[in-house]
């Protein structure tokens, strides 16, 4: 996505929500990938959507001002920050240095004017030069800070606002970001940061602020289920803020062509176990202990009881009826609640799915390739007002066109160490000799954070040597919930070029990635295979365990083969196999 010139976007006129333009700028530098993508959404996607098509919704890009990269340049130079920023100091030390720095006086008048006008929550989001690049989109690498912005006095709101901006600037130099940039083959000196200041989509309920629905939709689905086809896409929905989805938490996913299709669970018990039970919101109550270096400083999680009390479950959940052993759409009566969005997807309480399908088609046409979009939705507004659909982000997706064939005979061959009927990616590799895997006999969910640290150490050594590797583990890689998988950041496994997610009887979640993790898999052309412990083809654990150890920790083994593996992934038909040499 190109960076639009500053002349195309009006200068911030010291009005935010009341401005004639919903998109303005502070500074005259570049806007970065995320902001440019939203400008493209406004001009090429939403301009093609007639208001009469979906009168039930007001559809827009939430109002935002972008602090262009020249603000960042001036901030870094004025405070002489590059020394510590490029050093090996800890994230805390770097963040502290940035918080002690002063934003350029040339721009603080506009920032103070903005915050004096607005008394609703704001999202302070990164929009770097390299972010949302087609080859290596930096999905989830940099920070976002959501602030309640409710303090009575302007001085306090302005101080918290500045802290949030400086946090986003500092996140560009955090260890995980530096490691990520190394894996892309770029230098951090090529990067610059713009910042988006954007109104949040949501409603206030007591001391909680959140949207009814957050969603991520992709126009191409690498692992369709049921009757779904890859080109029919996939949608993930969640209650509350989108962090639930992008960080790999439990959410509801479905094919937009078949919104009423039954979920891929063996029984209702499995569905309830794999249904969202907590949601993220911005805390609007008593301020927490100040921690400007923490991304979730003003964010909290609550359970479904709070959501039901707020009245936000009405169109999102079903209730389990033990007499009929069925889930009934709506929240009438006693029984466990399941966030399956049935009132919307099955009962058509709101035409949300049709709107998402339409926007995906328009976005794909605008970009010229498959896309991923993020959105947030408010429902049940005062009588006479439509619901609100906030279009939050649009990213391109890379799709390989290489034709690969994986036969049943190859999957069942004695030389097959992994075979899967659920894959992402597409292509053939024969350059991997290193295998890093979690030891099944040592795996316990309570130790997944320790596993992440052990894997990171091995990954960093392999990256320095320039050696790609196969990574095998259990549950969801990159999940923010350590009870669903190993909570690694992308940089901690950035050298892996083939990833396997397996299950165990005691670790058996639905295998899917959060939006950011998923997007990085695609952009780095990482081949992914998932293997259930109940699948026809098991992983050759005995063979792997018998190989000489190059390195072994409490939870992880690293082995190196004499001959490279052959990895074949057929993304068109969802089959993949990893074979050892004869």
Steps between C-alpha positions, in 0.01 A plus 500: 500500500647834405551779745266777394650847480419745775326731254221246457404499870385819673706642785353449848304819570483459879167324465481122516149356514351825372732537200366510145741218416507172693869456409756771575873529551748658736839545333604470138688169484384155394192336650618137515328183386206482740386860450545479123293181501217675685513792258470249219201339675330837525562595139481173307291264710237692695445739209364201305253406774165676460333610824180331384666158482516452877280760670527303824861615536701818486821380334816709524865523594497641855631856512878520528793737486838368390822635650728478197856368512658845523354526853685177584822627337491820701420314823792259454752770404392756759532249785809320364326162534664289231787401729284310747237409239752303290674349802442161660338656806180343633155605384440662839816713476418609147139574589609702806737710287224576251256592778755746642538665158295800385277515193596777253351837602410569136229233518387498863254785444302288257519197730380700800216646296394152393496357849322804648210442259464122534374326816448151358746207474772522237713236329862608447622270221827442318525572127863447401652522152543123483168412662253318274763466227393223261821299537537520878209672673595582858170370640493533877871583528458854633291630787147635523382686808133549581432778749171576681559876472238579764687701762330827586807721463666558167853482643457138612338395172775673303773330705345154448455577130867591460605186690301287255665663197846453648420137579420433133824671395699291750337174385684533170823431690381223731694174476226307318469775237876504440507122467209511258673757281811279492294206373372713210852581385446872560677746728324686779655821369268467197196526722309808619186527706179691436226483763123482456280669761156351444161508669402160634189313392315388810246593766541571871341258745571600861881504510542293183538629142489252211322419173237228478700322230857507375593311188775395264400389149719354227399463138713186468490210744803271517320231694129489416269255673174337396379626163719810510748572222823698544376788284183532711702639790458479875375729778589505871264675742540580868326695772689811611827641374678332209800407714307179572539398135833644392680351800365151432232476768178302461269646237227385261609425144287412199489516120299806395336301217361257758431702816249243626725196458548297818832554679776236464453346845412142590240607756357800684735438791800558272338812360438645846859420600632679190269801527612847612441550873686828560520828313733800490386855571642840590476561875310824567497478879758577766834552323743209534853531637682704231704283263561691174732223375216246502284465189195384697534766771136604462356171379330229705327168439155410628278193483170450320303582815612863471411503131154362569456759775597768245242364254760430230444124468149528356596453133820304555431189706296184528393312812547127551171317564579165671150364436541514124883490506501802271626855490212744463579843347454785746562524873159401634488266798761329711795305366856548372548780247684426176635790293401363159346822359198292396247787534699687235623215279202265520205722590609807294446740789753726324630468139860503622617202295364644173674829574831324573478303174433818304788687660741210442412500131546877473829490694640218286409694184666815637827328598516255211570196716344311794467712813458485875284763669429587864182662625297585811121521528257675735145363514187601692551874475218737602177451308513642151878481475673234290768270632858608438757307297852638547749394233830486691762348271567346160804289413596316181554123517763309301367193321738251335391374157747208484331167423597229748361148515504290819376144446345271765791261440753769593309581819496133606858422396747363764722804439219742592563662840204744485188481283208740522161562343494851641772730366580860411742622242598338174823371353794261533812535716811282517738726694417417863721273712428644846196390702395667826218328688328497836538174690155339531585328827594833665213710368271668753301813426618668819856503364430652154660835587823323595483305173478830308824621660684176421385507138602864465858420598528223240324714237739792548803276457359349179408842361857623558629197308247561222350151543125451437336237717189289559313581824258250659289573806161462666197727503501843341834661427481867589188483713474770766336238723775263628235234567424480126858468379851645519476882534791590272532830322579470131864606544556211743440246220574726203759262353253210463399443140274202563275489808296210635222541755408167660261407778517276804208364704573768761565777242233477235372845394366583157825569312489851360718809522427852605477750218852641543663161536307365202596795282868460579482133402367603160735791440813298585363209290530271800344161438265390773358156581263410782474145631238382748607221734193312376596537131569206269866592462690561823829689530804269500588584858702183559722570198550864603581405857761250381704762314821634659438821692674813385348678800250398766327701771233396746217537248666525158725293274702622204624238252685531170465252213773389263269539202236774462131431541256524210198712586205516263190709570203504263305807606230448236387167644616543860755216510859497614780257576851515650727213394843392611766363269505125428 
